[in-house]
Amino acid sequence: MSVNLQSRSFLDWLARWEKDLPVVSLSKVVSNPARVGVLSEDLVKGFCTEGPLASPRVAGIVPAVVNLFRRAHDLGVRHFLLSQDTHDSDAIEFSAFAPHCIGGTSESETIDELMNLPFSNTFNIIPKNSISLIGTPFEDWLEAHPEVTIFLIVGDCTDICVYQAAMHLRLRANVMGLRDMQVIVPADCVQTYDMPVETAAQLGILPHDGELLHSIFLYHMALNGVEVVRRLA
């Protein structure tokens, strides 16, 4: 597949679009903290610091995420949901990804930077055995908390679990007619991994351009009604 002039034009536009994403005031978003939930995707050790899928790109967003957690809590937010890979040892997903974050191992543990927050005892940890929230306690939580209509999504990976979580909420709202549902993704608090073509060829796996896929999936979420912002200031 060649990159034609139309594709080049789109990629140029995409770079400008991402550069011009708005900065939004967190205090305005959290004007009513009872309505707000922070949903963290897969900020576990197995994607940040250890194991075959750990990524320095993902580890790089940790300070911004911790800062957002602190500021949201200071503003009165009390709903912090941590959706985290906690795989069975024979998870079907391992046919697509190297075995990772198996339940009971250190890879499946929440990163220390979040657990060291003074309010970490209030976190609602949602274990999952796939890239999706389907089949997890998340749906029961949503039904029990209809007052929560604003979700701030952070974590990894932009094009995999973050995307799935944002679309889960957005599509659920569309189907159920939840017109006041807001799904917000701050671009500085999400990231994906990089696998260069040459390295992938040596390992016999699919390559993954982290920079390009991060941008394209931010765009794809925005295309589907997710509010993508540069950061929540």
C-alpha positions as CSV (number, residue, x, y, z in Angstrom):
1,M,0.0,0.0,0.0
2,S,1.5,3.3,-1.0
3,V,0.9,6.6,0.8
4,N,-0.9,8.7,-1.8
5,L,-1.3,12.5,-1.7
6,Q,-4.7,12.3,0.0
7,S,-3.2,10.2,2.8
8,R,-0.3,12.5,3.2
9,S,-2.7,15.4,3.4
10,F,-4.7,13.7,6.1
11,L,-1.5,12.8,8.1
12,D,-0.5,16.5,7.9
13,W,-3.9,17.5,9.1
14,L,-3.8,14.9,11.9
15,A,-0.5,16.3,13.2
16,R,-2.0,19.8,13.3
17,W,-5.2,18.5,14.9
18,E,-3.3,16.8,17.7
19,K,-1.0,19.9,18.2
20,D,-4.1,22.1,18.5
21,L,-6.1,19.9,21.0
22,P,-7.6,22.2,23.6
23,V,-6.5,22.5,27.2
24,V,-9.5,22.2,29.4
25,S,-9.9,23.3,33.0
26,L,-10.2,20.4,35.4
27,S,-12.1,22.5,37.9
28,K,-14.8,23.2,35.3
29,V,-15.1,19.6,34.4
30,V,-15.4,18.7,38.1
31,S,-17.9,21.4,39.0
32,N,-20.0,18.6,40.5
33,P,-17.5,16.0,41.7
34,A,-20.3,13.4,42.5
35,R,-20.9,13.1,38.7
36,V,-17.2,12.4,37.9
37,G,-15.4,9.1,37.7
38,V,-11.7,8.6,36.8
39,L,-11.1,5.4,34.9
40,S,-7.5,4.2,34.7
41,E,-6.7,1.5,32.1
42,D,-3.9,-1.0,32.8
43,L,-1.5,1.2,34.9
44,V,0.0,-2.0,36.3
45,K,3.7,-3.0,36.6
46,G,3.4,-5.3,33.6
47,F,2.9,-2.4,31.2
48,C,5.2,0.1,33.0
49,T,8.2,-1.4,34.6
50,E,8.5,-5.2,34.1
51,G,7.6,-8.1,31.9
52,P,7.5,-8.5,28.1
53,L,5.0,-5.8,27.4
54,A,6.4,-3.1,29.6
55,S,6.9,0.2,27.7
56,P,8.9,3.3,28.5
57,R,6.3,5.3,26.5
58,V,3.6,4.1,28.9
59,A,5.8,4.6,32.0
60,G,6.3,8.2,30.8
61,I,2.7,9.2,31.4
62,V,2.7,8.1,35.1
63,P,3.6,11.5,36.6
64,A,0.8,13.2,34.7
65,V,-1.7,10.6,35.7
66,V,-0.7,10.7,39.4
67,N,-1.0,14.5,39.2
68,L,-4.5,14.2,37.7
69,F,-5.5,11.8,40.4
70,R,-4.3,14.1,43.1
71,R,-6.0,17.2,41.7
72,A,-9.3,15.4,41.0
73,H,-9.3,14.1,44.6
74,D,-8.6,17.6,45.9
75,L,-11.6,18.8,43.9
76,G,-13.8,16.2,45.6
77,V,-13.8,13.3,43.1
78,R,-14.2,10.0,45.0
79,H,-14.9,7.5,42.1
80,F,-11.5,6.1,41.0
81,L,-11.8,2.9,39.0
82,L,-8.7,1.0,38.0
83,S,-9.4,-1.5,35.2
84,Q,-6.4,-3.8,35.2
85,D,-5.2,-6.9,33.3
86,T,-5.4,-9.9,35.7
87,H,-5.1,-12.8,33.3
88,D,-5.7,-16.4,33.7
89,S,-2.5,-18.4,32.9
90,D,-4.1,-19.8,29.8
91,A,-5.9,-16.6,28.6
92,I,-7.1,-16.7,25.0
93,E,-5.5,-13.3,24.5
94,F,-2.1,-14.8,24.7
95,S,-2.5,-16.1,21.2
96,A,-2.2,-12.4,20.1
97,F,0.0,-11.0,22.9
98,A,2.9,-12.5,24.8
99,P,1.8,-13.9,28.2
100,H,1.6,-10.9,30.6
101,C,0.0,-9.7,33.8
102,I,-1.1,-13.1,35.1
103,G,-3.1,-12.9,38.3
104,G,-1.1,-13.3,41.4
105,T,2.2,-12.1,39.8
106,S,3.8,-8.7,40.3
107,E,3.0,-7.7,36.7
108,S,-0.7,-7.6,37.6
109,E,-0.1,-5.2,40.5
110,T,-1.1,-1.5,40.4
111,I,1.9,0.7,39.9
112,D,3.5,2.0,43.2
113,E,3.0,5.6,42.2
114,L,-0.8,5.2,42.4
115,M,-0.8,2.9,45.4
116,N,1.3,5.4,47.3
117,L,-1.4,8.0,47.0
118,P,-3.0,8.7,50.5
119,F,-6.5,7.8,49.1
120,S,-5.5,4.6,47.3
121,N,-7.6,2.6,49.8
122,T,-10.6,4.0,48.0
123,F,-9.7,2.7,44.6
124,N,-12.2,0.3,43.0
125,I,-10.0,-2.2,41.1
126,I,-11.7,-4.0,38.2
127,P,-9.8,-7.1,37.1
128,K,-10.2,-8.1,33.5
129,N,-9.0,-11.1,31.4
130,S,-9.0,-9.3,28.0
131,I,-8.5,-5.9,26.4
132,S,-12.2,-5.2,27.0
133,L,-14.4,-4.4,30.0
134,I,-17.0,-6.9,28.8
135,G,-17.7,-9.5,31.4
136,T,-16.2,-7.5,34.2
137,P,-17.9,-5.9,37.3
138,F,-17.8,-2.6,35.5
139,E,-21.3,-2.8,34.1
140,D,-22.7,-3.6,37.5
141,W,-20.8,-0.5,38.8
142,L,-22.3,1.7,36.1
143,E,-25.8,0.5,36.9
144,A,-25.3,1.2,40.6
145,H,-23.9,4.7,39.9
146,P,-26.2,6.3,37.3
147,E,-25.3,9.7,38.8
148,V,-21.7,9.4,37.3
149,T,-22.0,10.9,33.9
150,I,-18.5,12.2,33.3
151,F,-15.6,9.8,32.9
152,L,-11.9,10.8,32.6
153,I,-10.0,8.0,31.0
154,V,-6.2,7.6,31.5
155,G,-3.7,4.8,31.0
156,D,-2.7,2.4,28.2
157,C,-2.8,1.6,25.5
158,T,-4.3,4.4,23.5
159,D,-5.2,2.1,20.6
160,I,-6.2,-0.9,22.6
161,C,-7.6,-0.8,26.1
162,V,-8.1,2.9,26.4
163,Y,-9.9,2.9,23.1
164,Q,-12.0,-0.1,24.1
165,A,-13.0,1.6,27.4
166,A,-13.8,4.9,25.8
167,M,-15.9,3.2,23.1
168,H,-17.6,1.0,25.7
169,L,-18.9,4.0,27.5
170,R,-19.7,6.0,24.4
171,L,-21.6,3.2,22.7
172,R,-23.4,2.3,25.9
173,A,-24.5,6.0,26.2
174,N,-25.6,6.1,22.6
175,V,-27.7,2.9,22.9
176,M,-29.3,3.9,26.2
177,G,-29.9,7.5,25.2
178,L,-27.7,8.9,28.0
179,R,-27.4,12.3,26.5
180,D,-25.5,13.8,29.4
181,M,-22.7,11.3,29.3
182,Q,-19.2,12.8,28.7
183,V,-16.2,10.7,28.0
184,I,-13.0,12.7,28.2
185,V,-9.5,11.5,27.3
186,P,-6.6,13.8,28.1
187,A,-3.9,13.1,25.6
188,D,-1.0,13.6,28.0
189,C,-2.4,10.9,30.3
190,V,-2.7,8.1,27.7
191,Q,0.0,6.4,25.6
192,T,0.8,3.2,23.7
193,Y,3.9,1.1,23.0
194,D,6.3,1.1,20.1
195,M,7.6,-1.9,18.2
196,P,9.9,-0.9,15.3
197,V,9.6,-2.9,12.0
198,E,13.2,-4.2,12.3
199,T,12.8,-5.4,15.9
200,A,9.4,-7.0,15.1
201,A,11.0,-8.9,12.2
202,Q,13.7,-10.3,14.4
203,L,11.1,-11.4,17.0
204,G,8.6,-12.7,14.4
205,I,5.8,-10.4,15.6
206,L,3.7,-7.6,14.2
207,P,5.3,-4.1,14.3
208,H,3.5,-1.2,16.0
209,D,4.3,2.4,15.4
210,G,3.5,4.0,18.8
211,E,3.6,7.6,17.6
212,L,1.3,7.1,14.6
213,L,-1.2,4.8,16.3
214,H,-1.4,7.0,19.4
215,S,-2.4,9.9,17.1
216,I,-4.8,7.9,14.9
217,F,-6.7,6.4,17.9
218,L,-7.0,9.8,19.6
219,Y,-8.6,10.9,16.4
220,H,-10.8,7.8,16.1
221,M,-12.1,8.3,19.6
222,A,-12.9,12.0,18.8
223,L,-14.6,10.8,15.6
224,N,-16.9,8.8,17.8
225,G,-17.9,11.5,20.2
226,V,-15.2,11.1,22.9
227,E,-13.8,14.5,24.0
228,V,-10.1,14.3,23.4
229,V,-8.2,17.2,25.0
230,R,-4.5,18.0,25.2
231,R,-4.6,18.0,29.0
232,L,-6.8,18.9,32.0
233,A,-5.2,22.0,33.5
